[in-house]
């Protein structure tokens, strides 16, 4: 004999969800705006921080040596190609004397400065000169380093940092090339050979 009941079996009542589950189902609906806001704020912070770090760490600053030339030789007042170089490299034609806050600001008065625009930067460039080196002046006005020979037109015989009184630091027979920013004097003479 079978012990099974012949009575119809009713399915068990559906279990109602617990109160805590009902509350959690509603919580994301109430705060659906919060997640996109948090993501947007984090994106702005990360992107802004990345841009700041890139410009702060890789931006051109006063004292840097660069290779610089106009992108269009017929428009020297336009954008320039400026790339960082080691100061001892022959490609380093200029040194950044000053980074301007905006393009309308003037370069310093005393010295040979080239106001240039490169990307978003406005710079005042000065020749990259070093004591003991010889230079020629190129068609673009930039000093170009060359081997010292008896025919070299210019040799930097002395460099003095600061602004000493005029006529007090350069050897006899040399002339002064002064810069107000950074304050320095280059004594230019003629290479006499060795």
C-alpha atoms as one frame of an Amber mdcrd trajectory, in Angstrom:
protein
   0.000   0.000   0.000   1.035   3.439  -0.765   1.304   6.115   1.830   0.796
   8.853  -0.635  -2.200  11.038  -0.114  -4.755  11.311  -2.823  -5.825  14.723
  -1.708  -5.039  17.400  -4.160  -1.868  19.213  -3.127  -2.004  22.929  -3.072
   1.131  24.759  -4.010   2.760  26.564  -1.136   2.014  30.250  -0.826   4.455
  32.496  -2.660   6.990  33.835  -0.253   6.747  37.571  -0.027  10.094  39.386
  -0.271  11.496  40.481   3.014  11.113  44.115   3.976  14.862  44.739   3.681
  14.890  43.523   0.071  12.052  45.870  -0.827  13.967  48.809   0.619  17.171
  47.960  -1.297  15.202  47.718  -4.540  14.053  51.290  -4.048  17.427  52.696
  -2.895  19.160  52.656  -6.306  16.110  54.306  -7.835  16.358  57.154  -5.372
  20.129  57.608  -5.914  20.470  56.905  -9.647  21.711  60.471 -10.195  24.542
  60.053  -7.644  26.673  57.563  -9.569  26.975  59.672 -12.793  27.766  62.759
 -10.713  30.565  60.973  -8.837  31.982  59.616 -12.115  31.867  63.092 -13.715
  33.588  64.733 -10.726  36.330  62.094 -10.704  36.832  62.481 -14.463  37.217
  66.266 -14.139  39.683  65.892 -11.255  41.766  63.250 -13.041  41.817  65.039
 -16.406  42.489  68.425 -14.819  45.268  66.966 -12.681  46.802  65.274 -15.720
  46.768  68.498 -17.745  48.281  70.418 -14.833  51.002  67.793 -14.338  51.810
  67.735 -18.061  52.120  71.523 -18.330  53.896  71.918 -15.007  56.417  69.149
 -15.608  56.941  69.470 -19.367  56.356  73.178 -19.952  59.151  75.424 -21.150
  60.602  77.548 -18.369  63.151  80.344 -18.064  66.704  79.035 -18.391  65.798
  76.117 -20.686  67.763  75.766 -23.907  65.843  75.246 -27.132  66.161  74.910
 -30.854  63.902  77.590 -32.309  62.936  78.708 -35.804  59.834  80.226 -37.418
  57.359  77.680 -38.811  57.045  79.983 -41.843  60.203  81.998 -42.620  58.035
  84.610 -44.358  56.076  85.128 -41.117  58.601  85.398 -38.250  55.876  86.940
 -36.058  53.804  83.741 -36.348  54.211  80.429 -34.549  57.690  79.000 -34.061
  59.002  75.464 -33.846  60.537  75.233 -30.380  62.043  72.018 -29.020  64.018
  71.432 -25.835  67.723  70.769 -26.194  70.726  70.306 -23.971  72.418  73.684
 -23.552  75.719  72.256 -24.857  74.096  70.870 -28.024  74.887  72.778 -31.248
  71.151  72.587 -32.112  70.353  74.704 -29.022  70.216  78.073 -30.752  68.375
  79.925 -27.984  67.805  80.048 -24.259  64.403  80.913 -22.763  64.901  84.243
 -20.992  61.293  84.670 -19.919  57.894  82.996 -20.269  55.294  85.717 -20.755
  51.922  85.669 -19.003  50.250  86.755 -22.257  51.338  87.514 -25.823  50.978
  91.295 -25.392  53.600  91.490 -22.627  56.948  92.891 -23.823  60.321  91.191
 -23.654  62.996  92.857 -21.490  64.531  96.065 -22.859  68.265  95.446 -22.613
  69.618  92.634 -24.789  68.827  90.770 -27.993  65.492  89.049 -27.352  63.243
  87.314 -29.846  59.549  87.360 -28.855  58.026  84.109 -30.161  54.812  82.128
 -29.920  54.992  78.360 -29.676  51.737  76.503 -29.230  50.029  78.316 -26.369
  53.247  79.789 -24.936  54.651  83.267 -25.492  58.392  83.313 -24.905  61.302
  85.729 -24.918  64.321  83.944 -26.354  67.934  85.072 -26.145  70.950  83.604
 -27.940  72.417  80.498 -26.316  75.975  81.741 -25.815  78.758  80.183 -23.760
  82.164  81.438 -22.699  84.957  80.136 -24.952  82.700  79.372 -27.951  82.753
  81.071 -31.345  79.642  82.102 -33.280  78.449  83.406 -36.611  75.188  85.227
 -37.163  72.850  83.358 -39.522  70.460  84.872 -42.055  67.677  84.540 -39.482
  69.696  86.598 -36.965  70.368  83.648 -34.675  73.895  83.026 -33.422  75.197
  79.687 -34.632  78.037  77.925 -32.816  81.054  77.103 -34.988  84.612  75.905
 -34.601  86.928  78.703 -33.513  89.324  79.755 -36.276  91.244  82.937 -37.026
  88.302  83.878 -39.281  85.622  83.468 -36.592  83.690  86.723 -36.349  82.711
  86.450 -32.666  84.148  84.633 -29.663  82.657  84.885 -26.180  85.813  85.578
 -24.191  84.052  86.063 -20.868  80.605  85.726 -19.300  79.629  87.551 -16.130
  76.369  86.950 -14.247  74.613  90.002 -12.823  74.665  93.654 -13.869  78.135
  95.045 -13.172  78.881  98.653 -14.060  79.349  99.143 -17.780  82.963  98.957
 -18.948  84.281  97.241 -15.816  84.272  93.513 -16.609  85.280  92.854 -20.219
  88.910  92.583 -21.294  90.408  95.332 -23.436  89.537  94.890 -27.105  86.219
  93.126 -26.443  82.725  94.563 -26.463  79.838  93.989 -24.083  76.578  92.298
 -24.928  74.251  92.897 -21.961  71.022  91.170 -21.025  68.683  92.436 -18.324
  66.872  89.121 -17.832  68.568  86.992 -16.738  71.054  89.689 -15.802  74.307
  88.838 -17.564  77.127  90.306 -19.639  78.889  88.529 -22.497  82.281  89.877
 -23.566  82.630  89.451 -27.317  86.052  89.423 -28.901  87.798  87.942 -31.905
  89.412  84.515 -31.806  93.154  85.004 -32.185  94.066  81.388 -32.891  96.248
  79.041 -30.920
